[in-house]
Amino acid sequence: MKVYVLFLIQFIIWSGYTLTEWLSKHDHPLYNGLMFLVFFYLAVVIGENFIQSQRKVLFITAFSLGLYASFHIVLSYFHFPPILQK
């Protein structure tokens, strides 16, 4: 159950990263990379509070990031109505 809760919390973290990246779309790519590292570190630290095994935390973090990225890529191919594209 802890793994499932951690997975959901990390999805919230990745969603927060996507929102902040969208809000700072005119920033330099270096700053977006640094912001990603901050969110990744946040996901790992929160994961270590739930699960004591660092190897499990890194695996779950990488898996949740990969799954979130794949959802994000797949959904970017769908065309939404113009009112939702702003």
PyMOL Python script that loads the backbone (N, CA, C, O; Angstrom):
from pymol import cmd

cmd.read_pdbstr("""\
ATOM      1  N   MET A   1       0.816  -1.194   0.000  1.00  0.00           N
ATOM      2  CA  MET A   1       0.000   0.000   0.000  1.00  0.00           C
ATOM      3  C   MET A   1       0.868   1.270   0.000  1.00  0.00           C
ATOM      4  O   MET A   1       0.497   2.278  -0.601  1.00  0.00           O
ATOM      5  N   LYS A   2       2.016   1.215   0.672  1.00  0.00           N
ATOM      6  CA  LYS A   2       2.901   2.376   0.698  1.00  0.00           C
ATOM      7  C   LYS A   2       3.427   2.696  -0.696  1.00  0.00           C
ATOM      8  O   LYS A   2       3.589   3.860  -1.060  1.00  0.00           O
ATOM      9  N   VAL A   3       3.687   1.656  -1.462  1.00  0.00           N
ATOM     10  CA  VAL A   3       4.202   1.859  -2.820  1.00  0.00           C
ATOM     11  C   VAL A   3       3.146   2.553  -3.677  1.00  0.00           C
ATOM     12  O   VAL A   3       3.461   3.454  -4.454  1.00  0.00           O
ATOM     13  N   TYR A   4       1.906   2.132  -3.534  1.00  0.00           N
ATOM     14  CA  TYR A   4       0.817   2.727  -4.306  1.00  0.00           C
ATOM     15  C   TYR A   4       0.630   4.197  -3.939  1.00  0.00           C
ATOM     16  O   TYR A   4       0.467   5.039  -4.823  1.00  0.00           O
ATOM     17  N   VAL A   5       0.652   4.510  -2.651  1.00  0.00           N
ATOM     18  CA  VAL A   5       0.493   5.893  -2.205  1.00  0.00           C
ATOM     19  C   VAL A   5       1.665   6.744  -2.704  1.00  0.00           C
ATOM     20  O   VAL A   5       1.467   7.867  -3.167  1.00  0.00           O
ATOM     21  N   LEU A   6       2.868   6.213  -2.610  1.00  0.00           N
ATOM     22  CA  LEU A   6       4.041   6.931  -3.102  1.00  0.00           C
ATOM     23  C   LEU A   6       3.937   7.174  -4.602  1.00  0.00           C
ATOM     24  O   LEU A   6       4.290   8.249  -5.087  1.00  0.00           O
ATOM     25  N   PHE A   7       3.455   6.182  -5.330  1.00  0.00           N
ATOM     26  CA  PHE A   7       3.283   6.311  -6.776  1.00  0.00           C
ATOM     27  C   PHE A   7       2.311   7.451  -7.093  1.00  0.00           C
ATOM     28  O   PHE A   7       2.568   8.251  -7.993  1.00  0.00           O
ATOM     29  N   LEU A   8       1.203   7.529  -6.363  1.00  0.00           N
ATOM     30  CA  LEU A   8       0.224   8.592  -6.592  1.00  0.00           C
ATOM     31  C   LEU A   8       0.785   9.966  -6.225  1.00  0.00           C
ATOM     32  O   LEU A   8       0.547  10.948  -6.928  1.00  0.00           O
ATOM     33  N   ILE A   9       1.528  10.029  -5.123  1.00  0.00           N
ATOM     34  CA  ILE A   9       2.127  11.302  -4.721  1.00  0.00           C
ATOM     35  C   ILE A   9       3.147  11.762  -5.762  1.00  0.00           C
ATOM     36  O   ILE A   9       3.230  12.951  -6.071  1.00  0.00           O
ATOM     37  N   GLN A  10       3.910  10.832  -6.294  1.00  0.00           N
ATOM     38  CA  GLN A  10       4.883  11.214  -7.312  1.00  0.00           C
ATOM     39  C   GLN A  10       4.201  11.647  -8.604  1.00  0.00           C
ATOM     40  O   GLN A  10       4.728  12.504  -9.314  1.00  0.00           O
ATOM     41  N   PHE A  11       3.053  11.083  -8.923  1.00  0.00           N
ATOM     42  CA  PHE A  11       2.300  11.569 -10.080  1.00  0.00           C
ATOM     43  C   PHE A  11       1.858  13.010  -9.855  1.00  0.00           C
ATOM     44  O   PHE A  11       1.845  13.811 -10.789  1.00  0.00           O
ATOM     45  N   ILE A  12       1.497  13.341  -8.619  1.00  0.00           N
ATOM     46  CA  ILE A  12       1.131  14.720  -8.286  1.00  0.00           C
ATOM     47  C   ILE A  12       2.352  15.627  -8.438  1.00  0.00           C
ATOM     48  O   ILE A  12       2.236  16.753  -8.922  1.00  0.00           O
ATOM     49  N   ILE A  13       3.520  15.137  -8.025  1.00  0.00           N
ATOM     50  CA  ILE A  13       4.751  15.918  -8.159  1.00  0.00           C
ATOM     51  C   ILE A  13       5.061  16.166  -9.630  1.00  0.00           C
ATOM     52  O   ILE A  13       5.404  17.286 -10.009  1.00  0.00           O
ATOM     53  N   TRP A  14       4.945  15.131 -10.462  1.00  0.00           N
ATOM     54  CA  TRP A  14       5.232  15.314 -11.894  1.00  0.00           C
ATOM     55  C   TRP A  14       4.207  16.234 -12.545  1.00  0.00           C
ATOM     56  O   TRP A  14       4.546  16.984 -13.461  1.00  0.00           O
ATOM     57  N   SER A  15       2.966  16.188 -12.089  1.00  0.00           N
ATOM     58  CA  SER A  15       1.961  17.114 -12.601  1.00  0.00           C
ATOM     59  C   SER A  15       2.300  18.545 -12.212  1.00  0.00           C
ATOM     60  O   SER A  15       2.118  19.472 -13.001  1.00  0.00           O
ATOM     61  N   GLY A  16       2.793  18.718 -10.990  1.00  0.00           N
ATOM     62  CA  GLY A  16       3.230  20.047 -10.552  1.00  0.00           C
ATOM     63  C   GLY A  16       4.395  20.548 -11.385  1.00  0.00           C
ATOM     64  O   GLY A  16       4.465  21.731 -11.718  1.00  0.00           O
ATOM     65  N   TYR A  17       5.309  19.651 -11.722  1.00  0.00           N
ATOM     66  CA  TYR A  17       6.430  20.043 -12.586  1.00  0.00           C
ATOM     67  C   TYR A  17       5.925  20.467 -13.966  1.00  0.00           C
ATOM     68  O   TYR A  17       6.386  21.464 -14.521  1.00  0.00           O
ATOM     69  N   THR A  18       4.989  19.717 -14.507  1.00  0.00           N
ATOM     70  CA  THR A  18       4.437  20.062 -15.817  1.00  0.00           C
ATOM     71  C   THR A  18       3.756  21.426 -15.775  1.00  0.00           C
ATOM     72  O   THR A  18       3.890  22.220 -16.706  1.00  0.00           O
ATOM     73  N   LEU A  19       3.030  21.695 -14.702  1.00  0.00           N
ATOM     74  CA  LEU A  19       2.363  22.992 -14.563  1.00  0.00           C
ATOM     75  C   LEU A  19       3.377  24.121 -14.461  1.00  0.00           C
ATOM     76  O   LEU A  19       3.225  25.146 -15.124  1.00  0.00           O
ATOM     77  N   THR A  20       4.398  23.953 -13.651  1.00  0.00           N
ATOM     78  CA  THR A  20       5.397  25.026 -13.517  1.00  0.00           C
ATOM     79  C   THR A  20       6.206  25.199 -14.800  1.00  0.00           C
ATOM     80  O   THR A  20       6.610  26.313 -15.133  1.00  0.00           O
ATOM     81  N   GLU A  21       6.442  24.112 -15.512  1.00  0.00           N
ATOM     82  CA  GLU A  21       7.143  24.230 -16.795  1.00  0.00           C
ATOM     83  C   GLU A  21       6.280  24.979 -17.808  1.00  0.00           C
ATOM     84  O   GLU A  21       6.786  25.775 -18.598  1.00  0.00           O
ATOM     85  N   TRP A  22       4.980  24.718 -17.777  1.00  0.00           N
ATOM     86  CA  TRP A  22       4.062  25.406 -18.678  1.00  0.00           C
ATOM     87  C   TRP A  22       3.983  26.894 -18.337  1.00  0.00           C
ATOM     88  O   TRP A  22       3.912  27.736 -19.233  1.00  0.00           O
ATOM     89  N   LEU A  23       3.994  27.217 -17.043  1.00  0.00           N
ATOM     90  CA  LEU A  23       3.933  28.617 -16.624  1.00  0.00           C
ATOM     91  C   LEU A  23       5.223  29.368 -16.938  1.00  0.00           C
ATOM     92  O   LEU A  23       5.203  30.587 -17.107  1.00  0.00           O
ATOM     93  N   SER A  24       6.345  28.654 -17.018  1.00  0.00           N
ATOM     94  CA  SER A  24       7.626  29.306 -17.309  1.00  0.00           C
ATOM     95  C   SER A  24       8.139  28.898 -18.681  1.00  0.00           C
ATOM     96  O   SER A  24       9.310  28.548 -18.833  1.00  0.00           O
ATOM     97  N   LYS A  25       7.269  28.942 -19.674  1.00  0.00           N
ATOM     98  CA  LYS A  25       7.639  28.474 -21.010  1.00  0.00           C
ATOM     99  C   LYS A  25       8.649  29.370 -21.705  1.00  0.00           C
ATOM    100  O   LYS A  25       9.271  28.950 -22.681  1.00  0.00           O
ATOM    101  N   HIS A  26       8.825  30.589 -21.226  1.00  0.00           N
ATOM    102  CA  HIS A  26       9.779  31.496 -21.862  1.00  0.00           C
ATOM    103  C   HIS A  26      11.131  31.512 -21.150  1.00  0.00           C
ATOM    104  O   HIS A  26      12.003  32.310 -21.495  1.00  0.00           O
ATOM    105  N   ASP A  27      11.307  30.649 -20.173  1.00  0.00           N
ATOM    106  CA  ASP A  27      12.583  30.583 -19.453  1.00  0.00           C
ATOM    107  C   ASP A  27      13.637  29.873 -20.293  1.00  0.00           C
ATOM    108  O   ASP A  27      13.321  29.166 -21.250  1.00  0.00           O
ATOM    109  N   HIS A  28      14.874  30.073 -19.922  1.00  0.00           N
ATOM    110  CA  HIS A  28      15.996  29.405 -20.571  1.00  0.00           C
ATOM    111  C   HIS A  28      15.914  27.900 -20.276  1.00  0.00           C
ATOM    112  O   HIS A  28      15.543  27.519 -19.165  1.00  0.00           O
ATOM    113  N   PRO A  29      16.251  27.038 -21.245  1.00  0.00           N
ATOM    114  CA  PRO A  29      16.181  25.583 -21.019  1.00  0.00           C
ATOM    115  C   PRO A  29      17.029  25.098 -19.837  1.00  0.00           C
ATOM    116  O   PRO A  29      16.693  24.097 -19.204  1.00  0.00           O
ATOM    117  N   LEU A  30      18.110  25.794 -19.543  1.00  0.00           N
ATOM    118  CA  LEU A  30      18.932  25.423 -18.395  1.00  0.00           C
ATOM    119  C   LEU A  30      18.130  25.534 -17.097  1.00  0.00           C
ATOM    120  O   LEU A  30      18.251  24.691 -16.209  1.00  0.00           O
ATOM    121  N   TYR A  31      17.314  26.577 -16.998  1.00  0.00           N
ATOM    122  CA  TYR A  31      16.502  26.758 -15.799  1.00  0.00           C
ATOM    123  C   TYR A  31      15.420  25.683 -15.691  1.00  0.00           C
ATOM    124  O   TYR A  31      15.085  25.241 -14.592  1.00  0.00           O
ATOM    125  N   ASN A  32      14.880  25.268 -16.831  1.00  0.00           N
ATOM    126  CA  ASN A  32      13.906  24.179 -16.805  1.00  0.00           C
ATOM    127  C   ASN A  32      14.573  22.873 -16.368  1.00  0.00           C
ATOM    128  O   ASN A  32      13.965  22.073 -15.657  1.00  0.00           O
ATOM    129  N   GLY A  33      15.811  22.659 -16.788  1.00  0.00           N
ATOM    130  CA  GLY A  33      16.543  21.469 -16.359  1.00  0.00           C
ATOM    131  C   GLY A  33      16.834  21.494 -14.869  1.00  0.00           C
ATOM    132  O   GLY A  33      16.707  20.477 -14.187  1.00  0.00           O
ATOM    133  N   LEU A  34      17.221  22.650 -14.369  1.00  0.00           N
ATOM    134  CA  LEU A  34      17.454  22.777 -12.932  1.00  0.00           C
ATOM    135  C   LEU A  34      16.163  22.587 -12.142  1.00  0.00           C
ATOM    136  O   LEU A  34      16.165  21.991 -11.064  1.00  0.00           O
ATOM    137  N   MET A  35      15.059  23.100 -12.690  1.00  0.00           N
ATOM    138  CA  MET A  35      13.765  22.927 -12.036  1.00  0.00           C
ATOM    139  C   MET A  35      13.375  21.444 -12.016  1.00  0.00           C
ATOM    140  O   MET A  35      12.801  20.967 -11.037  1.00  0.00           O
ATOM    141  N   PHE A  36      13.685  20.718 -13.095  1.00  0.00           N
ATOM    142  CA  PHE A  36      13.412  19.279 -13.113  1.00  0.00           C
ATOM    143  C   PHE A  36      14.210  18.568 -12.030  1.00  0.00           C
ATOM    144  O   PHE A  36      13.685  17.687 -11.349  1.00  0.00           O
ATOM    145  N   LEU A  37      15.478  18.944 -11.866  1.00  0.00           N
ATOM    146  CA  LEU A  37      16.302  18.315 -10.828  1.00  0.00           C
ATOM    147  C   LEU A  37      15.736  18.583  -9.434  1.00  0.00           C
ATOM    148  O   LEU A  37      15.781  17.710  -8.568  1.00  0.00           O
ATOM    149  N   VAL A  38      15.209  19.775  -9.216  1.00  0.00           N
ATOM    150  CA  VAL A  38      14.598  20.091  -7.922  1.00  0.00           C
ATOM    151  C   VAL A  38      13.365  19.211  -7.690  1.00  0.00           C
ATOM    152  O   VAL A  38      13.187  18.671  -6.597  1.00  0.00           O
ATOM    153  N   PHE A  39      12.527  19.067  -8.695  1.00  0.00           N
ATOM    154  CA  PHE A  39      11.333  18.224  -8.545  1.00  0.00           C
ATOM    155  C   PHE A  39      11.713  16.753  -8.390  1.00  0.00           C
ATOM    156  O   PHE A  39      11.065  16.026  -7.638  1.00  0.00           O
ATOM    157  N   PHE A  40      12.751  16.308  -9.091  1.00  0.00           N
ATOM    158  CA  PHE A  40      13.206  14.926  -8.957  1.00  0.00           C
ATOM    159  C   PHE A  40      13.725  14.686  -7.541  1.00  0.00           C
ATOM    160  O   PHE A  40      13.428  13.660  -6.930  1.00  0.00           O
ATOM    161  N   TYR A  41      14.501  15.636  -7.025  1.00  0.00           N
ATOM    162  CA  TYR A  41      15.008  15.522  -5.660  1.00  0.00           C
ATOM    163  C   TYR A  41      13.850  15.510  -4.662  1.00  0.00           C
ATOM    164  O   TYR A  41      13.871  14.741  -3.701  1.00  0.00           O
ATOM    165  N   LEU A  42      12.849  16.349  -4.881  1.00  0.00           N
ATOM    166  CA  LEU A  42      11.676  16.372  -4.024  1.00  0.00           C
ATOM    167  C   LEU A  42      10.953  15.027  -4.038  1.00  0.00           C
ATOM    168  O   LEU A  42      10.516  14.546  -2.992  1.00  0.00           O
ATOM    169  N   ALA A  43      10.826  14.423  -5.210  1.00  0.00           N
ATOM    170  CA  ALA A  43      10.166  13.116  -5.317  1.00  0.00           C
ATOM    171  C   ALA A  43      10.953  12.049  -4.569  1.00  0.00           C
ATOM    172  O   ALA A  43      10.363  11.194  -3.908  1.00  0.00           O
ATOM    173  N   VAL A  44      12.274  12.088  -4.665  1.00  0.00           N
ATOM    174  CA  VAL A  44      13.102  11.089  -3.978  1.00  0.00           C
ATOM    175  C   VAL A  44      13.041  11.281  -2.463  1.00  0.00           C
ATOM    176  O   VAL A  44      12.931  10.303  -1.723  1.00  0.00           O
ATOM    177  N   VAL A  45      13.112  12.517  -1.997  1.00  0.00           N
ATOM    178  CA  VAL A  45      13.074  12.770  -0.553  1.00  0.00           C
ATOM    179  C   VAL A  45      11.730  12.360   0.042  1.00  0.00           C
ATOM    180  O   VAL A  45      11.685  11.754   1.112  1.00  0.00           O
ATOM    181  N   ILE A  46      10.650  12.682  -0.637  1.00  0.00           N
ATOM    182  CA  ILE A  46       9.335  12.257  -0.152  1.00  0.00           C
ATOM    183  C   ILE A  46       9.228  10.740  -0.186  1.00  0.00           C
ATOM    184  O   ILE A  46       8.643  10.137   0.714  1.00  0.00           O
ATOM    185  N   GLY A  47       9.789  10.124  -1.216  1.00  0.00           N
ATOM    186  CA  GLY A  47       9.770   8.663  -1.307  1.00  0.00           C
ATOM    187  C   GLY A  47      10.550   8.006  -0.186  1.00  0.00           C
ATOM    188  O   GLY A  47      10.145   6.960   0.320  1.00  0.00           O
ATOM    189  N   GLU A  48      11.668   8.608   0.211  1.00  0.00           N
ATOM    190  CA  GLU A  48      12.459   8.035   1.302  1.00  0.00           C
ATOM    191  C   GLU A  48      11.742   8.149   2.638  1.00  0.00           C
ATOM    192  O   GLU A  48      12.025   7.377   3.554  1.00  0.00           O
ATOM    193  N   ASN A  49      10.815   9.102   2.770  1.00  0.00           N
ATOM    194  CA  ASN A  49      10.019   9.182   3.984  1.00  0.00           C
ATOM    195  C   ASN A  49       8.974   8.070   4.049  1.00  0.00           C
ATOM    196  O   ASN A  49       8.589   7.653   5.141  1.00  0.00           O
ATOM    197  N   PHE A  50       8.512   7.586   2.898  1.00  0.00           N
ATOM    198  CA  PHE A  50       7.524   6.515   2.863  1.00  0.00           C
ATOM    199  C   PHE A  50       8.180   5.143   2.942  1.00  0.00           C
ATOM    200  O   PHE A  50       7.763   4.287   3.722  1.00  0.00           O
ATOM    201  N   ILE A  51       9.209   4.947   2.127  1.00  0.00           N
ATOM    202  CA  ILE A  51       9.860   3.639   2.017  1.00  0.00           C
ATOM    203  C   ILE A  51      11.319   3.819   2.404  1.00  0.00           C
ATOM    204  O   ILE A  51      11.983   4.736   1.922  1.00  0.00           O
ATOM    205  N   GLN A  52      11.811   2.964   3.256  1.00  0.00           N
ATOM    206  CA  GLN A  52      13.161   3.123   3.792  1.00  0.00           C
ATOM    207  C   GLN A  52      14.252   2.614   2.843  1.00  0.00           C
ATOM    208  O   GLN A  52      15.426   2.929   3.042  1.00  0.00           O
ATOM    209  N   SER A  53      13.899   1.854   1.843  1.00  0.00           N
ATOM    210  CA  SER A  53      14.874   1.309   0.903  1.00  0.00           C
ATOM    211  C   SER A  53      15.143   2.327  -0.209  1.00  0.00           C
ATOM    212  O   SER A  53      14.241   2.690  -0.964  1.00  0.00           O
ATOM    213  N   GLN A  54      16.379   2.774  -0.295  1.00  0.00           N
ATOM    214  CA  GLN A  54      16.717   3.773  -1.316  1.00  0.00           C
ATOM    215  C   GLN A  54      16.631   3.193  -2.726  1.00  0.00           C
ATOM    216  O   GLN A  54      16.276   3.901  -3.668  1.00  0.00           O
ATOM    217  N   ARG A  55      16.952   1.922  -2.873  1.00  0.00           N
ATOM    218  CA  ARG A  55      16.882   1.283  -4.187  1.00  0.00           C
ATOM    219  C   ARG A  55      15.432   1.219  -4.673  1.00  0.00           C
ATOM    220  O   ARG A  55      15.154   1.486  -5.843  1.00  0.00           O
ATOM    221  N   LYS A  56      14.514   0.868  -3.778  1.00  0.00           N
ATOM    222  CA  LYS A  56      13.100   0.821  -4.147  1.00  0.00           C
ATOM    223  C   LYS A  56      12.583   2.208  -4.506  1.00  0.00           C
ATOM    224  O   LYS A  56      11.823   2.374  -5.460  1.00  0.00           O
ATOM    225  N   VAL A  57      13.002   3.195  -3.731  1.00  0.00           N
ATOM    226  CA  VAL A  57      12.544   4.565  -3.986  1.00  0.00           C
ATOM    227  C   VAL A  57      13.011   5.035  -5.359  1.00  0.00           C
ATOM    228  O   VAL A  57      12.230   5.619  -6.110  1.00  0.00           O
ATOM    229  N   LEU A  58      14.264   4.789  -5.693  1.00  0.00           N
ATOM    230  CA  LEU A  58      14.769   5.211  -7.004  1.00  0.00           C
ATOM    231  C   LEU A  58      14.065   4.470  -8.133  1.00  0.00           C
ATOM    232  O   LEU A  58      13.790   5.050  -9.184  1.00  0.00           O
ATOM    233  N   PHE A  59      13.774   3.191  -7.919  1.00  0.00           N
ATOM    234  CA  PHE A  59      13.054   2.423  -8.941  1.00  0.00           C
ATOM    235  C   PHE A  59      11.640   2.966  -9.125  1.00  0.00           C
ATOM    236  O   PHE A  59      11.196   3.168 -10.255  1.00  0.00           O
ATOM    237  N   ILE A  60      10.930   3.203  -8.021  1.00  0.00           N
ATOM    238  CA  ILE A  60       9.554   3.705  -8.105  1.00  0.00           C
ATOM    239  C   ILE A  60       9.538   5.098  -8.723  1.00  0.00           C
ATOM    240  O   ILE A  60       8.652   5.414  -9.517  1.00  0.00           O
ATOM    241  N   THR A  61      10.513   5.936  -8.364  1.00  0.00           N
ATOM    242  CA  THR A  61      10.581   7.287  -8.926  1.00  0.00           C
ATOM    243  C   THR A  61      10.838   7.231 -10.428  1.00  0.00           C
ATOM    244  O   THR A  61      10.182   7.934 -11.196  1.00  0.00           O
ATOM    245  N   ALA A  62      11.775   6.412 -10.845  1.00  0.00           N
ATOM    246  CA  ALA A  62      12.063   6.289 -12.277  1.00  0.00           C
ATOM    247  C   ALA A  62      10.865   5.706 -13.026  1.00  0.00           C
ATOM    248  O   ALA A  62      10.548   6.141 -14.133  1.00  0.00           O
ATOM    249  N   PHE A  63      10.206   4.724 -12.421  1.00  0.00           N
ATOM    250  CA  PHE A  63       9.042   4.110 -13.063  1.00  0.00           C
ATOM    251  C   PHE A  63       7.887   5.101 -13.178  1.00  0.00           C
ATOM    252  O   PHE A  63       7.248   5.187 -14.227  1.00  0.00           O
ATOM    253  N   SER A  64       7.613   5.854 -12.103  1.00  0.00           N
ATOM    254  CA  SER A  64       6.513   6.823 -12.156  1.00  0.00           C
ATOM    255  C   SER A  64       6.817   7.944 -13.143  1.00  0.00           C
ATOM    256  O   SER A  64       5.921   8.419 -13.841  1.00  0.00           O
ATOM    257  N   LEU A  65       8.080   8.369 -13.203  1.00  0.00           N
ATOM    258  CA  LEU A  65       8.466   9.402 -14.161  1.00  0.00           C
ATOM    259  C   LEU A  65       8.319   8.891 -15.590  1.00  0.00           C
ATOM    260  O   LEU A  65       7.817   9.607 -16.457  1.00  0.00           O
ATOM    261  N   GLY A  66       8.751   7.667 -15.839  1.00  0.00           N
ATOM    262  CA  GLY A  66       8.616   7.087 -17.176  1.00  0.00           C
ATOM    263  C   GLY A  66       7.170   6.921 -17.593  1.00  0.00           C
ATOM    264  O   GLY A  66       6.811   7.207 -18.735  1.00  0.00           O
ATOM    265  N   LEU A  67       6.335   6.458 -16.669  1.00  0.00           N
ATOM    266  CA  LEU A  67       4.918   6.278 -16.974  1.00  0.00           C
ATOM    267  C   LEU A  67       4.239   7.627 -17.203  1.00  0.00           C
ATOM    268  O   LEU A  67       3.439   7.778 -18.126  1.00  0.00           O
ATOM    269  N   TYR A  68       4.563   8.598 -16.364  1.00  0.00           N
ATOM    270  CA  TYR A  68       3.976   9.931 -16.544  1.00  0.00           C
ATOM    271  C   TYR A  68       4.419  10.547 -17.870  1.00  0.00           C
ATOM    272  O   TYR A  68       3.610  11.145 -18.578  1.00  0.00           O
ATOM    273  N   ALA A  69       5.686  10.402 -18.201  1.00  0.00           N
ATOM    274  CA  ALA A  69       6.186  10.943 -19.469  1.00  0.00           C
ATOM    275  C   ALA A  69       5.519  10.258 -20.657  1.00  0.00           C
ATOM    276  O   ALA A  69       5.191  10.914 -21.646  1.00  0.00           O
ATOM    277  N   SER A  70       5.317   8.951 -20.566  1.00  0.00           N
ATOM    278  CA  SER A  70       4.659   8.255 -21.678  1.00  0.00           C
ATOM    279  C   SER A  70       3.203   8.692 -21.810  1.00  0.00           C
ATOM    280  O   SER A  70       2.714   8.848 -22.929  1.00  0.00           O
ATOM    281  N   PHE A  71       2.499   8.895 -20.700  1.00  0.00           N
ATOM    282  CA  PHE A  71       1.134   9.431 -20.767  1.00  0.00           C
ATOM    283  C   PHE A  71       1.138  10.821 -21.388  1.00  0.00           C
ATOM    284  O   PHE A  71       0.287  11.148 -22.215  1.00  0.00           O
ATOM    285  N   HIS A  72       2.091  11.619 -20.984  1.00  0.00           N
ATOM    286  CA  HIS A  72       2.182  12.989 -21.484  1.00  0.00           C
ATOM    287  C   HIS A  72       2.443  13.002 -22.996  1.00  0.00           C
ATOM    288  O   HIS A  72       1.856  13.807 -23.719  1.00  0.00           O
ATOM    289  N   ILE A  73       3.307  12.127 -23.463  1.00  0.00           N
ATOM    290  CA  ILE A  73       3.621  12.059 -24.889  1.00  0.00           C
ATOM    291  C   ILE A  73       2.430  11.550 -25.687  1.00  0.00           C
ATOM    292  O   ILE A  73       2.115  12.085 -26.750  1.00  0.00           O
ATOM    293  N   VAL A  74       1.764  10.510 -25.172  1.00  0.00           N
ATOM    294  CA  VAL A  74       0.603   9.959 -25.879  1.00  0.00           C
ATOM    295  C   VAL A  74      -0.523  10.984 -25.947  1.00  0.00           C
ATOM    296  O   VAL A  74      -1.153  11.143 -26.992  1.00  0.00           O
ATOM    297  N   LEU A  75      -0.782  11.680 -24.840  1.00  0.00           N
ATOM    298  CA  LEU A  75      -1.869  12.661 -24.844  1.00  0.00           C
ATOM    299  C   LEU A  75      -1.546  13.887 -25.680  1.00  0.00           C
ATOM    300  O   LEU A  75      -2.459  14.599 -26.100  1.00  0.00           O
ATOM    301  N   SER A  76      -0.275  14.151 -25.933  1.00  0.00           N
ATOM    302  CA  SER A  76       0.077  15.301 -26.763  1.00  0.00           C
ATOM    303  C   SER A  76      -0.272  15.069 -28.236  1.00  0.00           C
ATOM    304  O   SER A  76      -0.304  16.023 -29.013  1.00  0.00           O
ATOM    305  N   TYR A  77      -0.530  13.837 -28.627  1.00  0.00           N
ATOM    306  CA  TYR A  77      -0.899  13.557 -30.004  1.00  0.00           C
ATOM    307  C   TYR A  77      -2.381  13.758 -30.275  1.00  0.00           C
ATOM    308  O   TYR A  77      -2.794  13.833 -31.433  1.00  0.00           O
ATOM    309  N   PHE A  78      -3.188  13.847 -29.219  1.00  0.00           N
ATOM    310  CA  PHE A  78      -4.608  14.088 -29.398  1.00  0.00           C
ATOM    311  C   PHE A  78      -4.845  15.567 -29.634  1.00  0.00           C
ATOM    312  O   PHE A  78      -4.157  16.416 -29.068  1.00  0.00           O
ATOM    313  N   HIS A  79      -5.819  15.865 -30.470  1.00  0.00           N
ATOM    314  CA  HIS A  79      -6.156  17.251 -30.759  1.00  0.00           C
ATOM    315  C   HIS A  79      -7.377  17.619 -29.928  1.00  0.00           C
ATOM    316  O   HIS A  79      -8.448  17.030 -30.073  1.00  0.00           O
ATOM    317  N   PHE A  80      -7.195  18.597 -29.065  1.00  0.00           N
ATOM    318  CA  PHE A  80      -8.278  19.042 -28.212  1.00  0.00           C
ATOM    319  C   PHE A  80      -8.967  20.233 -28.842  1.00  0.00           C
ATOM    320  O   PHE A  80      -8.391  20.898 -29.702  1.00  0.00           O
ATOM    321  N   PRO A  81     -10.183  20.510 -28.431  1.00  0.00           N
ATOM    322  CA  PRO A  81     -10.889  21.681 -28.985  1.00  0.00           C
ATOM    323  C   PRO A  81     -10.078  22.957 -28.729  1.00  0.00           C
ATOM    324  O   PRO A  81      -9.310  23.016 -27.768  1.00  0.00           O
ATOM    325  N   PRO A  82     -10.240  23.967 -29.572  1.00  0.00           N
ATOM    326  CA  PRO A  82      -9.438  25.194 -29.460  1.00  0.00           C
ATOM    327  C   PRO A  82      -9.552  25.885 -28.105  1.00  0.00           C
ATOM    328  O   PRO A  82      -8.616  26.569 -27.689  1.00  0.00           O
ATOM    329  N   ILE A  83     -10.651  25.726 -27.422  1.00  0.00           N
ATOM    330  CA  ILE A  83     -10.811  26.409 -26.133  1.00  0.00           C
ATOM    331  C   ILE A  83      -9.877  25.815 -25.078  1.00  0.00           C
ATOM    332  O   ILE A  83      -9.518  26.499 -24.120  1.00  0.00           O
ATOM    333  N   LEU A  84      -9.483  24.558 -25.240  1.00  0.00           N
ATOM    334  CA  LEU A  84      -8.600  23.920 -24.282  1.00  0.00           C
ATOM    335  C   LEU A  84      -7.126  24.068 -24.642  1.00  0.00           C
ATOM    336  O   LEU A  84      -6.265  23.686 -23.850  1.00  0.00           O
ATOM    337  N   GLN A  85      -6.820  24.604 -25.802  1.00  0.00           N
ATOM    338  CA  GLN A  85      -5.427  24.708 -26.233  1.00  0.00           C
ATOM    339  C   GLN A  85      -4.749  25.951 -25.703  1.00  0.00           C
ATOM    340  O   GLN A  85      -3.537  26.086 -25.871  1.00  0.00           O
ATOM    341  N   LYS A  86      -5.451  26.853 -25.082  1.00  0.00           N
ATOM    342  CA  LYS A  86      -4.832  28.075 -24.554  1.00  0.00           C
ATOM    343  C   LYS A  86      -4.187  27.711 -23.289  1.00  0.00           C
ATOM    344  O   LYS A  86      -3.588  28.563 -22.634  1.00  0.00           O
TER     345      LYS A  86
END
""", "prot")
cmd.dss("prot")
cmd.show_as("cartoon", "prot")
cmd.util.cbc("prot")
cmd.orient("prot")
